[in-house]
């Protein structure tokens, strides 16, 4: 037999792929006629939010006191228009018994109005986060360095924007925002988490904050901290039970050092507690406590310069 022709092989592959996709219980395809927020548009919306939160730090336009109002007005107008379009798509996702195009657009308009109204509060929170970084890291030289170079801070302000939309019931878009920040910074904060004022993540890499986590004011996390779920309850049919408190509560003024793992919806870390590095916690800690691992014993072997490796 001769070798199969490339054309025949390609046609067979197409047929198998189409059949395979169509038979899946969970669809892995999307038809263009159905609304779906565009990831690049959501990222673009975040860029406009950056320009509003931190005028002059991002973007190419030269900024002066005289053109600040014009600059913010221009950015807010573009932001509102793009956000309304993507939120409308998000509300229309799935079709079927969902809202009509007109009602989805009306809801999106309400979301945009509330989001723009909330931006001054977000700016206030973000200013507190900058101050927390400056006050919590001796290496921080000032606000400009924190805003432009701290990955943990980027993850925090992206979360704060996404959390606003999440509170309003906007599907998908908040998660696209925080996962973009996750990809950029290595910090994974679910938009559903509730985080207080003056929050600081030092170094950032590997931090995970789950959906139902509650974090108080003036909390500081170091790299590699996980605030996660202990287990996932299921119903009598084996399906995950959603909407329950699965992640810990961290009260005000807590410091959690690198590599610590704190799990469970009933776990509460009391106010002012210090959690040492690499600690594993699945139970609550009283206020003012200091939790550390017992000191490990290190073993040293001193070898002479001529002694061969063993």
C-alpha positions in Angstrom: 0.0 0.0 0.0 1.2 3.5 -0.8 1.4 6.3 1.8 -2.0 8.0 2.4 -2.4 11.3 0.7 -2.1 14.4 2.9 -5.5 15.6 1.7 -7.2 12.3 2.7 -5.5 12.3 6.1 -6.6 15.9 6.7 -10.2 15.2 5.8 -10.3 12.3 8.1 -8.8 14.3 10.9 -11.4 17.1 10.3 -14.3 14.5 10.4 -13.0 13.0 13.6 -12.5 16.4 15.3 -15.9 17.7 14.4 -17.6 14.5 15.6 -15.5 14.5 18.8 -16.3 18.1 19.6 -20.1 17.6 18.9 -20.3 14.6 21.2 -18.8 16.3 24.2 -21.0 16.9 27.2 -19.1 20.1 27.9 -18.8 22.2 24.7 -15.3 23.2 23.8 -16.5 25.4 20.9 -18.1 28.8 20.6 -20.2 30.1 17.7 -19.6 33.7 16.8 -23.3 34.5 16.8 -23.5 33.9 20.5 -22.3 36.8 22.7 -19.0 36.3 24.5 -16.7 39.0 26.1 -13.4 39.3 24.3 -10.3 38.8 26.5 -8.3 41.5 24.6 -11.1 44.0 25.2 -11.2 43.2 28.9 -7.5 43.7 29.1 -7.9 47.0 27.2 -10.5 48.1 29.8 -7.9 47.4 32.5 -5.5 49.6 30.7 -8.0 52.5 30.8 -8.6 51.8 34.5 -4.8 52.1 35.0 -4.8 55.5 33.3 -7.6 56.7 35.6 -6.2 55.3 38.8 -2.6 56.4 38.1 -2.6 59.3 35.7 0.8 59.9 34.1 2.3 56.6 35.2 1.0 54.5 32.2 0.3 55.4 28.6 2.1 57.8 26.2 0.2 61.0 26.7 2.1 63.8 28.4 0.2 64.9 31.5 0.1 68.3 33.2 -2.2 69.9 35.7 -3.8 71.8 32.9 -4.9 68.8 30.9 -5.6 66.4 33.8 -9.4 66.9 33.6 -9.4 66.4 29.9 -7.2 63.3 30.2 -9.4 61.7 32.8 -12.6 62.6 30.9 -11.2 61.0 27.7 -10.2 57.8 29.5 -13.5 57.5 31.4 -15.5 58.0 28.2 -13.7 55.3 26.3 -13.7 53.0 29.4 -17.5 53.4 29.8 -18.2 52.6 26.2 -16.0 49.5 26.0 -17.1 48.2 29.4 -20.8 48.5 28.5 -20.3 46.6 25.3 -18.4 43.7 27.1 -20.7 43.6 30.1 -23.7 43.3 27.7 -22.1 40.3 26.1 -21.4 38.8 29.5 -25.1 39.1 30.5 -26.2 37.5 27.2 -23.8 34.5 27.4 -25.5 31.2 27.0 -28.6 32.4 25.2 -31.7 30.2 26.0 -33.8 31.7 28.8 -31.3 34.5 29.4 -32.1 38.2 29.1 -33.0 39.9 25.8 -30.4 42.1 24.1 -32.3 45.3 25.2 -32.6 44.2 28.9 -28.9 43.1 28.9 -27.8 46.4 27.6 -29.9 48.2 30.2 -28.3 46.2 33.0 -24.9 46.8 31.5 -25.6 50.5 31.6 -26.5 50.3 35.3 -23.3 48.4 35.9 -21.2 51.0 34.1 -22.8 53.8 36.1 -22.2 52.1 39.4 -18.6 51.2 38.4 -17.7 54.7 37.5 -19.4 55.9 40.7 -17.3 53.4 42.7 -13.9 54.5 41.1 -13.2 57.3 43.7 -13.6 54.7 46.5 -11.3 52.3 44.6 -8.7 55.1 44.2 -8.9 55.7 48.0 -8.4 52.0 48.7 -5.5 51.7 46.2 -3.8 54.8 47.8 -3.9 53.0 51.1 -2.4 49.9 49.5 0.5 52.0 48.1 1.1 53.5 51.6 1.0 50.0 53.1 3.7 48.9 50.6 5.9 51.9 51.4 5.4 51.4 55.2 5.9 47.7 55.0 8.9 47.3 52.8 12.2 49.0 53.6 13.3 48.5 50.0 10.4 50.6 48.6 11.7 54.0 47.6 8.3 55.6 47.1 4.9 55.5 45.4 6.3 55.5 41.8 8.3 52.3 42.5 5.3 50.5 44.1 2.9 51.5 41.3 5.2 50.6 38.4 7.3 47.8 39.7 5.6 45.8 42.5 3.8 42.7 41.2 1.8 42.2 44.4 0.4 45.7 44.1 -0.6 45.2 40.5 -2.5 42.1 41.5 -4.2 44.0 44.3 -5.5 46.9 42.3 -6.6 44.6 39.5 -8.5 42.6 42.1 -10.1 45.8 43.5 -11.4 46.7 40.1 -12.6 43.1 39.4 -14.3 42.9 42.8 -16.5 45.9 42.0 -17.8 44.1 38.9 -18.1 40.8 40.8 -20.3 42.4 43.5 -22.6 43.6 40.8 -23.1 40.0 39.4 -21.2 40.5 36.2 -20.2 37.1 34.8 -16.8 36.1 33.5 -15.2 39.5 33.1 -14.0 39.9 36.7 -12.3 36.5 36.4 -10.6 37.4 33.1 -9.2 40.5 34.9 -7.8 38.7 37.9 -6.4 35.8 35.8 -4.7 38.3 33.6 -3.0 39.7 36.7 -2.3 36.2 37.8 -0.5 35.5 34.6 1.4 38.8 34.8 2.4 38.7 38.5 2.1 35.1 39.8 -0.5 36.3 42.4 -3.9 34.6 42.2 -6.7 36.6 43.9 -10.2 35.5 43.2 -12.5 38.5 42.5 -15.0 37.2 45.1 -12.6 37.5 48.0 -13.3 40.4 50.4 -10.2 42.4 51.3 -9.9 45.4 53.7 -7.8 48.5 53.6 -4.0 48.9 53.4 -3.4 45.4 52.0 0.2 44.5 51.1 1.7 41.4 49.4 5.5 41.5 49.6 7.3 39.8 46.6 4.0 38.2 45.6 5.0 35.1 43.7 2.8 32.1 44.4 0.2 33.8 46.7 -3.3 32.3 46.4 -6.4 33.9 47.9 -9.6 31.9 47.4 -13.1 33.0 46.5 -14.6 33.2 49.9 -11.6 34.5 51.8 -12.2 37.4 54.2 -9.2 39.6 54.9 -9.3 42.6 57.3 -7.4 45.8 57.4 -3.6 46.2 57.4 -2.9 42.6 56.6 0.5 41.7 55.1 1.3 38.5 53.1 4.6 37.2 51.9 5.3 35.1 48.8 3.9 31.6 48.6 1.0 32.1 51.0 -2.1 30.0 50.3 -5.5 31.0 51.7 -7.4 28.0 50.4 -10.2 25.5 50.9 -9.8 22.5 53.1 -12.2 20.3 51.1 -15.1 20.6 48.7 -18.5 19.4 50.0 -20.7 17.5 47.5 -24.4 16.9 47.4 -26.1 13.4 47.3 -25.5 13.2 43.5 -21.8 13.9 43.9 -21.9 17.5 42.6 -19.9 20.3 44.2 -21.9 22.4 46.6 -21.3 26.0 45.6 -21.8 29.2 47.5 -20.5 28.0 50.9 -17.7 29.6 53.0 -14.7 27.5 52.0 -11.8 29.8 52.7 -10.3 31.3 55.9 -11.0 34.6 57.6 -7.9 36.8 58.3 -8.6 39.5 60.8 -7.0 43.0 61.1 -3.2 43.5 61.5 -2.2 39.9 60.7 1.2 39.1 59.2 1.6 35.8 57.3 5.1 34.8 56.3 6.3 32.9 53.2 5.0 29.5 52.3 2.3 29.4 55.0 -0.9 27.5 54.1 -4.2 28.3 55.8 -7.2 26.3 54.8 -10.9 26.0 55.6 -14.0 28.2 55.9 -14.2 27.8 59.6 -10.5 28.8 60.2 -10.1 32.3 61.7 -6.8 34.0 62.2 -7.3 36.4 65.1 -6.4 40.1 65.0 -2.7 40.8 65.3 -1.6 37.2 64.9 1.8 36.3 63.3 1.9 33.2 61.2 5.4 31.9 60.5 6.8 30.6 57.3 5.8 27.2 56.0 3.1 26.7 58.7 0.1 24.5 57.8 -3.1 25.6 59.6 -6.6 24.1 59.4 -7.8 25.5 62.8 -8.4 28.9 64.2 -5.7 31.0 66.0 -6.6 33.4 68.8 -5.9 37.1 68.5 -2.3 38.2 69.2 -0.9 34.6 68.7 2.4 33.8 67.1 2.5 30.4 65.3 5.8 29.0 64.1 7.2 25.6 63.2 9.4 24.0 65.8 13.0 24.6 65.0 14.4 22.0 62.6 17.8 20.5 63.4 20.4 21.1 60.7 23.3 18.7 60.2 26.6 19.9 58.8 29.4 17.8 57.5 32.8 19.6 57.1 35.0 18.1 54.4 38.6 18.8 53.5 39.5 20.4 50.2 41.0 17.1 48.9 38.2 14.8 50.1 36.3 13.3 47.1 32.5 13.5 46.8 30.6 10.5 48.1 
